[in-house]
Amino acid sequence: MMFCSVVALKVSAAASVFQHLTMAMELTSGCIYENSVQKTRKGADVDASPGEIYENPLVFQKEEKADMTTNPGEKPEERVSTATITTVMKKQETTISDLADENKHLILEIRNLTNQTEQLLVENKVLQNQTEQLLVENKVLQNQTEQPLVEKRSLSEQNKQLMEKTRILENQTAEMRKERDNLNWTLEVILTFENFPVKDFCPQRKCKPCLDGWIMLKKSCYLFNYESSPWKTWEQSRQYCRTKGADLVVIDSLEEQKFVSNRSSYYYDTCHGYWLGLREVNSNWTWVDGRIDTLKYWINGIYGTPGPYALLIPQKNYSENWDRVENTFLNRFICERDVLIKSD
């Protein structure tokens, strides 16, 4: 566009110069005409009419040229003026010719620019078509991109649902495992009996963890023998517990030690107590389940006649209330067994 503006300015300038030259030529012609008239007036017959004088200026010009060449009496100033006019006209003609050539050159440039403009318009049209095609392809790609995003969101939602279902199934599985473990536990407890007392454990078809008269702590049931008499030796006491599907108590922790101590009441005298499932085997105090004792809640010093069996003495400090006594000593006892139904 800028180049076209320059060309237009050049063409306008050329036209302006051409117009000025034309005006100059007209003025020059007028001057020539006027001089010829004047000379004609001087050399014409007096009887000639004014209309005849101005009738044909070209005739006067030709006569003037003839006079310049044939009239030796013509003044030098007149010959110099005619030569100057001729020189000026030749220069003007040269300028006009140059301007005409330049005009032709500018016309050619305009044509070239027009052709280039048309070519650029064609290329621009091609680019517009390509741009539109790219926009269409971009729209297709966007649609293709949105489709996977929609599918991804759908899959994410399905994944969340599956995760929720998985969590529910895991919880159900954990519950079923717990129930299975509890059932296996119950089965093992039942198998400890030669004849399982169904009516005692499950009156009205609803089972309970411990039999009546037993006290539950966590996973165990405890039977405290509070009979006034006759009491039993350690071996007799253990045999009784076994008939109940149990054994003499095995203490595993300080909590259990406190539990049995708090429920062992005083009777007869300070030397009597409750048999524990603990005895000396090969110089090691061993529980009836085979574990060696590590708690050692023994009474300091010698309390009674020492022996290889452990007896819990009531109303003593629970961390120091075990006594070592003989099997022949008759006492009460504590039985322990697993609960029939394990609670969480």
QUIHU-V481921 format. One record per helix or strand of 3 or more residues. SS is the DSSP state (@ for helix, = for strand). FROM is the first residue (numbers start at 1). LEN is the number of residues. If there is no record, write none. Layout:
BEGIN
ss=[SS | SS]
from=[FROM | FROM]
len=[LEN | LEN]
END
This chain:
BEGIN
ss=[@ | @ | @ | @ | @ | @ | = | = | @ | @ | = | = | = | = | =]
from=[2 | 50 | 57 | 76 | 198 | 203 | 215 | 220 | 234 | 254 | 273 | 284 | 309 | 322 | 331]
len=[42 | 4 | 14 | 116 | 4 | 3 | 3 | 5 | 10 | 9 | 9 | 4 | 5 | 4 | 8]
END
